[in-house]
Amino acid sequence: AHQQGTPLSNHEYHQFFMSLRAAQRARAACLIRLLYGCQNPLVRRLDEYENHGVIPEGPICSEMPEFPSFTDFCSFSLYRCTRKMYFVKV
């Protein structure tokens, strides 16, 4: 166990800043999605990357108990962006 107030180890710093950069990139992707829509080529590439090369068509299910399904991946992604729930999965 680490004593309170001591600096993070090199490994802990790496983990800490990796998570910050991931959230920052997710916010940037959401801003592009909100500004240009789901049909933007960059947004489509990101959606394909997130879904192993294919953007799901039709209704999808999510991990969110309050909203278990969405009409399409775009609706899910927009909801996730507006709620700042960047890492919720379908």
C-alpha positions as CSV (number, residue, x, y, z in Angstrom):
1,A,0.0,0.0,0.0
2,H,1.2,3.5,-0.8
3,Q,1.3,6.2,1.8
4,Q,-1.1,9.1,1.2
5,G,0.5,12.1,-0.4
6,T,3.3,10.2,-2.1
7,P,3.8,10.5,-5.8
8,L,2.5,7.9,-8.2
9,S,5.0,5.3,-9.5
10,N,6.1,5.5,-13.1
11,H,3.5,2.7,-14.0
12,E,0.8,4.5,-12.1
13,Y,1.5,7.8,-13.9
14,H,1.4,6.0,-17.2
15,Q,-2.0,4.5,-16.3
16,F,-3.4,7.8,-15.0
17,F,-2.5,9.8,-18.1
18,M,-3.5,7.1,-20.5
19,S,-7.1,7.3,-19.1
20,L,-7.1,11.1,-19.3
21,R,-6.0,11.0,-23.0
22,A,-8.6,8.4,-23.8
23,A,-11.4,10.6,-22.4
24,Q,-10.0,13.6,-24.1
25,R,-10.0,11.8,-27.5
26,A,-13.6,10.5,-26.8
27,R,-14.7,14.1,-26.2
28,A,-13.1,15.3,-29.4
29,A,-14.8,12.5,-31.4
30,C,-18.1,13.5,-29.8
31,L,-17.6,17.1,-30.7
32,I,-17.0,16.1,-34.4
33,R,-20.1,13.8,-34.3
34,L,-22.2,16.6,-32.8
35,L,-20.9,19.2,-35.3
36,Y,-20.9,17.1,-38.5
37,G,-23.3,14.2,-37.9
38,C,-22.9,10.4,-38.1
39,Q,-22.4,10.5,-41.9
40,N,-19.1,12.4,-41.6
41,P,-16.3,10.2,-43.1
42,L,-14.1,10.5,-39.9
43,V,-17.1,9.7,-37.6
44,R,-18.0,6.7,-39.8
45,R,-14.4,5.4,-39.6
46,L,-14.4,5.8,-35.8
47,D,-17.7,3.9,-35.6
48,E,-16.4,1.2,-37.9
49,Y,-13.3,0.9,-35.7
50,E,-15.4,0.6,-32.6
51,N,-17.5,-2.1,-34.2
52,H,-14.8,-4.3,-35.8
53,G,-15.2,-2.8,-39.3
54,V,-19.0,-2.7,-39.6
55,I,-21.4,-0.1,-38.3
56,P,-24.4,-2.0,-36.9
57,E,-27.7,-1.4,-38.8
58,G,-31.1,-1.3,-37.2
59,P,-32.0,-1.3,-33.5
60,I,-29.2,-2.0,-31.1
61,C,-29.0,-3.0,-27.4
62,S,-26.9,-1.2,-24.8
63,E,-25.4,-1.8,-21.4
64,M,-27.5,1.0,-20.0
65,P,-30.4,-0.2,-17.9
66,E,-32.3,3.1,-18.3
67,F,-32.0,2.8,-22.1
68,P,-31.6,-0.8,-23.1
69,S,-32.1,-0.2,-26.8
70,F,-31.8,2.5,-29.5
71,T,-33.2,2.8,-33.0
72,D,-29.7,2.7,-34.5
73,F,-26.0,3.1,-33.7
74,C,-26.0,6.8,-34.5
75,S,-28.8,7.5,-31.9
76,F,-26.8,5.4,-29.3
77,S,-23.6,7.3,-30.1
78,L,-25.3,10.7,-29.9
79,Y,-26.9,9.8,-26.6
80,R,-23.6,8.6,-25.2
81,C,-21.9,11.8,-26.3
82,T,-24.6,14.2,-24.8
83,R,-24.5,12.3,-21.5
84,K,-20.7,12.1,-21.5
85,M,-20.9,8.3,-21.1
86,Y,-18.1,7.8,-23.7
87,F,-17.2,4.2,-22.9
88,V,-20.6,2.6,-22.6
89,K,-20.9,-0.4,-25.0
90,V,-23.6,-1.8,-27.2
